Amino acid sequence: MLLWTGLGNPEPGMSRHRHNVGFMAVDRIALRHGFTPWRKRFRGEVAEGRVGTHKVLLLKPMTYMNLSGESVQQAAAFYKIPVDSITAFHDELDLAPGRVRVKRGGGAAGHNGLRSMDRMLGSQDYWRVRLGIGHPGVRERVTGHVLGDFSKSDQDWLEPMLDGLSDTAPVLADGKPELFMTKMAMLAGEKG
């Protein structure tokens, strides 16, 4: 079983924040691949299903971003899922809007959700799907940018990115991150 966690914040008023694009990603995957309805478990919400030939547990921690790792660790421990079978979908300031990159391991780069996962899992060796939200240009505007809602014009790249991500998810589940990124880049080129 694979554990795919979207990182975000649980407040309804935060649902359209750029920081919640990880939640949006797993919601779209669940919808596209016919997962079970979301239910409360592991201090979060989970949905179960298949992506391609792989059984996947989707998780949205409801602990707020800073404590995301607590929810992820509980789910991983219960199902005995090794760290290298965990993937976090999260917002990435240092990628242009709509760009997607996958990597295994690495630092948290100031992302509190990743920092919490590193601490609770005792490892940085999980996969990360970095979802570009762009940088506002100056450090002083980062918090407002990340905790601000996606604008109407953002929908031109956000919706195609989420659709492409859910359509291409079987390639990611197959453990082919390079092919996944290539397909995502091709989709981004077609749409933009």
C-alpha positions as CSV (number, residue, x, y, z in Angstrom):
1,M,0.0,0.0,0.0
2,L,1.1,3.5,-0.8
3,L,0.4,6.5,1.5
4,W,-0.2,9.7,-0.4
5,T,-0.7,12.7,1.9
6,G,-1.8,16.2,0.8
7,L,-0.6,19.0,3.1
8,G,-2.9,21.8,4.0
9,N,-4.9,23.5,6.8
10,P,-8.4,22.2,7.9
11,E,-10.3,25.5,8.3
12,P,-13.1,25.9,5.7
13,G,-12.0,29.5,5.2
14,M,-8.5,28.3,4.2
15,S,-9.7,25.8,1.6
16,R,-8.7,28.0,-1.4
17,H,-5.4,29.1,0.0
18,R,-2.2,28.4,-2.0
19,H,-0.9,26.6,1.0
20,N,-3.8,24.1,0.6
21,V,-2.9,23.0,-3.0
22,G,-1.8,19.6,-1.5
23,F,-5.3,19.0,-0.2
24,M,-6.7,20.0,-3.6
25,A,-4.3,17.5,-5.3
26,V,-5.4,14.5,-3.3
27,D,-9.1,15.6,-3.5
28,R,-8.8,15.5,-7.3
29,I,-7.0,12.1,-7.3
30,A,-9.8,10.7,-5.1
31,L,-12.5,12.0,-7.4
32,R,-10.7,11.0,-10.7
33,H,-9.9,7.4,-9.5
34,G,-13.2,6.7,-7.6
35,F,-11.9,6.4,-4.1
36,T,-14.1,5.8,-1.1
37,P,-15.7,8.8,0.6
38,W,-13.4,10.7,3.0
39,R,-13.7,9.6,6.6
40,K,-12.1,10.7,9.8
41,R,-9.1,8.7,11.0
42,F,-5.5,9.2,12.2
43,R,-6.2,12.9,13.2
44,G,-7.1,13.5,9.6
45,E,-9.4,12.4,6.8
46,V,-8.7,9.3,4.7
47,A,-10.0,7.8,1.4
48,E,-9.0,4.4,0.0
49,G,-8.8,3.2,-3.5
50,R,-6.5,2.2,-6.4
51,V,-4.4,4.3,-8.7
52,G,-3.6,2.1,-11.6
53,T,-2.7,-1.3,-10.1
54,H,-1.6,0.1,-6.7
55,K,-3.7,0.3,-3.5
56,V,-3.4,3.9,-2.2
57,L,-4.4,5.5,1.1
58,L,-5.0,9.2,0.6
59,L,-4.6,11.3,3.8
60,K,-5.5,14.9,4.6
61,P,-4.1,15.7,8.1
62,M,-6.5,17.9,10.0
63,T,-3.9,18.9,12.5
64,Y,-2.9,22.2,10.8
65,M,0.2,22.3,8.7
66,N,2.7,22.5,11.6
67,L,1.6,19.2,13.0
68,S,0.9,17.3,9.8
69,G,3.6,14.7,10.6
70,E,1.6,13.4,13.6
71,S,-1.3,12.3,11.3
72,V,1.0,10.9,8.7
73,Q,3.0,8.9,11.3
74,Q,-0.1,7.4,12.8
75,A,-1.4,6.2,9.4
76,A,2.0,4.9,8.4
77,A,2.4,3.0,11.7
78,F,-1.1,1.5,11.6
79,Y,-0.7,0.1,8.1
80,K,3.1,-0.6,8.5
81,I,3.9,1.6,5.5
82,P,7.6,2.2,5.0
83,V,8.8,5.8,4.6
84,D,9.8,5.2,1.0
85,S,6.2,4.4,0.2
86,I,4.9,7.8,1.5
87,T,4.4,10.7,-0.8
88,A,3.6,14.3,0.3
89,F,1.9,16.7,-2.1
90,H,2.7,20.2,-1.1
91,D,2.9,23.8,-2.3
92,E,6.3,25.0,-3.5
93,L,7.2,28.7,-3.6
94,D,10.4,28.1,-5.6
95,L,8.6,26.7,-8.6
96,A,6.7,28.7,-11.2
97,P,2.9,28.4,-10.9
98,G,1.6,25.1,-12.4
99,R,5.0,23.5,-12.5
100,V,5.4,20.1,-10.8
101,R,8.6,18.4,-9.6
102,V,9.0,15.1,-7.8
103,K,12.0,14.2,-5.6
104,R,12.9,11.8,-2.8
105,G,14.3,13.2,0.4
106,G,15.8,16.6,1.0
107,G,15.3,19.3,3.4
108,A,12.1,21.1,4.4
109,A,13.1,24.4,2.8
110,G,11.1,26.3,5.4
111,H,7.9,24.3,4.8
112,N,6.4,23.5,8.2
113,G,4.4,20.5,7.0
114,L,7.5,18.9,5.7
115,R,9.4,19.8,8.8
116,S,6.7,18.1,10.9
117,M,6.8,15.0,8.7
118,D,10.7,14.8,9.0
119,R,10.4,15.0,12.8
120,M,7.6,12.5,13.2
121,L,8.8,10.0,10.7
122,G,12.4,10.2,11.8
123,S,13.4,10.4,8.2
124,Q,13.5,12.7,5.2
125,D,13.4,9.8,2.8
126,Y,9.8,10.0,1.6
127,W,8.7,11.3,-1.8
128,R,7.6,14.9,-2.4
129,V,5.4,16.1,-5.2
130,R,6.2,19.8,-5.3
131,L,3.4,21.9,-6.7
132,G,4.5,25.3,-7.9
133,I,2.6,28.3,-6.6
134,G,5.2,30.9,-7.6
135,H,7.1,33.4,-5.4
136,P,5.6,36.9,-4.7
137,G,9.1,38.4,-5.4
138,V,10.0,39.6,-1.9
139,R,10.4,37.8,1.3
140,E,8.0,40.1,3.2
141,R,5.1,39.1,1.0
142,V,5.6,35.3,1.3
143,T,3.2,34.7,4.2
144,G,0.4,36.7,2.6
145,H,1.0,34.9,-0.7
146,V,1.0,31.4,0.7
147,L,-2.0,32.1,3.0
148,G,-3.9,34.0,0.3
149,D,-6.6,32.5,-1.9
150,F,-5.9,31.5,-5.5
151,S,-7.0,34.3,-7.8
152,K,-9.4,33.9,-10.7
153,S,-6.5,34.2,-13.1
154,D,-4.7,31.4,-11.2
155,Q,-7.5,29.0,-12.4
156,D,-6.0,29.1,-15.9
157,W,-3.0,27.0,-14.6
158,L,-4.3,25.5,-11.4
159,E,-7.2,23.4,-12.9
160,P,-5.1,22.0,-15.7
161,M,-2.3,21.1,-13.2
162,L,-4.7,19.3,-10.9
163,D,-6.4,17.5,-13.8
164,G,-3.0,16.5,-15.2
165,L,-1.8,15.3,-11.9
166,S,-4.8,13.1,-11.3
167,D,-4.7,11.7,-14.9
168,T,-1.0,11.0,-14.7
169,A,-1.1,9.6,-11.1
170,P,-0.8,6.0,-12.2
171,V,2.7,6.7,-13.6
172,L,3.7,8.1,-10.2
173,A,2.2,5.1,-8.4
174,D,4.3,2.9,-10.7
175,G,7.4,4.5,-9.3
176,K,8.4,6.4,-12.4
177,P,8.9,10.0,-11.2
178,E,10.9,11.0,-14.3
179,L,8.2,9.9,-16.7
180,F,5.5,11.5,-14.5
181,M,7.4,14.9,-14.6
182,T,7.9,14.6,-18.4
183,K,4.1,13.9,-18.9
184,M,3.2,16.8,-16.5
185,A,5.6,19.2,-18.4
186,M,4.1,18.1,-21.7
187,L,0.6,18.8,-20.4
188,A,1.7,22.2,-19.0
189,G,3.2,23.0,-22.5
190,E,-0.1,22.1,-24.2
191,K,-2.2,24.2,-21.8
192,G,0.1,27.2,-21.5
